[in-house]
Amino acid sequence: MQFWQHAIGVEGAASGAPAEPFECTFEEAQDWCNFVVLRPEWLPADCRVGKLTARAETPEHASSLRGIVQGEGRAFRLKQFYMDWWIPTSSDTNLTAPGRPFVAAGIVGYFGRDYRGQDAACIHRFRALLELSVLEGQFREEELTAFFENLQPAVPDAVEQLARLPFARISYHARKGPGQGRPWNSDLISGCHWTTDRTVLESEFSSAQIYYPRQVAARYEFDSVGTRHEPASRHWEYQLLFRDCETLTDSLWLRAVGEETEKILWISPGLDRRMGIRLRPVELRNRTVRLGSISEPYGERVAQWIENGVALEAHARASLHLRESNFISFLDSLSAE
């Protein structure tokens, strides 16, 4: 696997990545992608894999892989990429409304409709985000679930060399440095400086501003921290990411922002409906929060509150292994460093 030989933001990496998308095999694509490229080991009986097109990462854009699965009068498109420009716990980025949960290979995904009104599905595997859209005909949900269930790494070494790395190292935007993210031009995640060194919290923020969990669900460990300071807008923030070390996909994300900032991210009424989350006040032992979830029993779970002049927001990706009680314990264990 040769990805790191020409990765953006890596000292000594060679330049010269293809500027335009190119046809390739699954194995060839892995050399240009910062996520584990997945290849299907099962297809519906009438189907075959059609054209594959990879996009290498360049200073202008991140990497991705698109492929078509074609059958008799039916076809779907699968896009694979590393999603690092929006809330990292999001499980349904290509769906226009809350979807129907399903489980494949121990990961929770969602069926629904995409922004073109097509039947669609979304799931993560080995930290790669997979967006599927039906282009023609129909596929049973059982067929699509089996397809996702039987995706395997095209290059097995990529799991160790990519999927097990922390966000601060694998993320295109983290390596490139703070700026606008694509495709939505959001800087929610990409506007931060990311590192695996927790001590930046102590050097950049006062102890009263730093909230860190004393209790994290089993299997979850600290992954990365992002920080941002924008004096012109009186904005400061930090973000903490925790990851399930077994699935390599499920995650917890905490964002803390100065209450006086002009950039507090609260879930607006429109986004509340889009995400299907109704936040309700819940009194915990140490604080009161607004708590909600997209679906039960899996999540995605969300909490928001203001405490001591700090606005906090926490998200937990939909998971088989993190229930509401685990999320509440995480929230209630947060304390100033």
Summary of the structure (lengths in Angstrom):
residues: 337
radius of gyration: 19.9
end to end distance: 40.7
largest distance: 62.3
contacts: 1107
relative contact order: 0.13
helix: 18%
strand: 36%
